[in-house]
Amino acid sequence: MRDVNSPTGPGPVEDSTDLRANRSAPLRGEPGAVHVILGADRTRIVLSGEIDADLATDLHQATADAEHAGLPIEVDTHHVTFMDSSGVAFLARLATRSQHRVRLLRVPPTVRFLLEVTRIGELLDVIDDEDETQFEARGDGTLIS
């Protein structure tokens, strides 16, 4: 921005193209995160923030870690703010590879909508009961990622 009427000479003047660019710039949400926690009788994967293609490597690693543990898998999606096809593919991959039916915990409306539209929800158990979400990590505090 330049002020052409400034006594010290040309200063900042607002450029309308800059304003348009700033108004149309997408707002970045919370960066996504994936954590795998081993419990005594199941593996919990905690997803948070934006679950998108930026997390592809982490999502593949979480799948491998959960498969390696061989325990029932539950995915806590409570703090997911956005999910694209990468997240949906991750859930489908878990559901088709796990020996046990995968449970989704505390599913926000954004994720619930994707489950319905893609029909991936038919492959998973959605748990709404807070009592069912209790989890105790292994005594050694094993956090894989």
Disulfide bonds with the S-S distance in Angstrom:
none
